[in-house]
Amino acid sequence: MLAAGVGLTDLMARSGDYLLQRRTPFTPGYELAGEVLDFATADTPAPSWLRPGARVAAALTRMGGYAEYVTLPLWQLVPLPDGLDPHTAAAVPLDQLTALSLLDTHGRLRPGDTVLIQGASGGVGRAVGALGAARGLRMYGTASAPGAREALARNGVEFIDYRREDFEAVLNEREPGGVQAVFDHIGGPTLRKGYRVLAPGGVLVSYAASGRPGRMVADTLRAAARVTLMNLRPGRRTALAMVPREIRADHARYRAALTELLALAHAGTTAPQITTAPLAEAAAVHADLERRALTGKAVLTAGG
């Protein structure tokens, strides 16, 4: 492993509040970039790029990225474009595959469509903004972090300060016909309000749910049930985006998507802003992330 991305799910798992990682001990991390040391392909011909020293990225379907050495199936490895920094590559898989799932798999959006991104200054929110700008979408984003307005504006996302503004009231005024998609990772009352700002035929996609400390699992399940029940109503859609499951279900689609995203990052179209720290300082990085003291995507690097 050369670099591993850090996400909020890592913090939730460490505190025992992540639904998909309930057992201990465990190694956090859903995404990494690394260098192939050795491989075995059994009866399958090795692809031309596979050799010791080849640099690759991977999104994991189970946590385990915070490690110096990782064993993975061949289908999970995607070669890096020549010249792409592995630290940047490690920040791509989880957030940007999630963003792609929201926009394409569930959103089914077209150029000119309007979307609302809840928590737009977070890792997935920033990825949606970057990919959405490349697709010609009109975007609103709720946020409150310092500098969020300027950061969102770089991708053409209109900033809504959720501490001072009611996003439902703002959108009812600016988009009286509704928006085509709402992407939500908060849950609770924002789900109902987000559903109400949808245009006819629009879709509310939930890809996570914030919850109360110590009650995250119950709150996550409650939010998933609410989204599922909402989908029974006519006129609008709701969906649950679960990227690890989507990766397991279609290996070829995963590889094609991550190949595309790495190429876009290499071209500078969607390259994330990153903050790096040695793997040995993972606990301090988690503490900074909890305090919202980091700028950009946190990436842990090997060799420290």
Secondary structure, 3 states (H helix, E strand, C coil): CCEEECCHHHHHHHCCCCCCCCCCCCCCCCEEEEECCCCCCCCCCCCCCCCCCCEEEEECCCCCCCCCCCCCCHHHCEECCCCCCHHHHHCCHHHHHHHHHHHHHHCCCCCCCEEEECCCCCHHHHHHHHHHHHCCCEEEEEECCCCHHHHHHCCCEEEEECCCCCHHHHHHHHCCCCEEEEEECCCCHHHHHHHHCEEEEEEEEECCCCCCCCCHHHHHHHHHHHHHHHCCCCCCEEEECCHHHHHHHCHHHHHHHHHHHHHHHHHCCCCCCEEEEEHHHHHHHHHHHHCCCCCCEEEEECCC
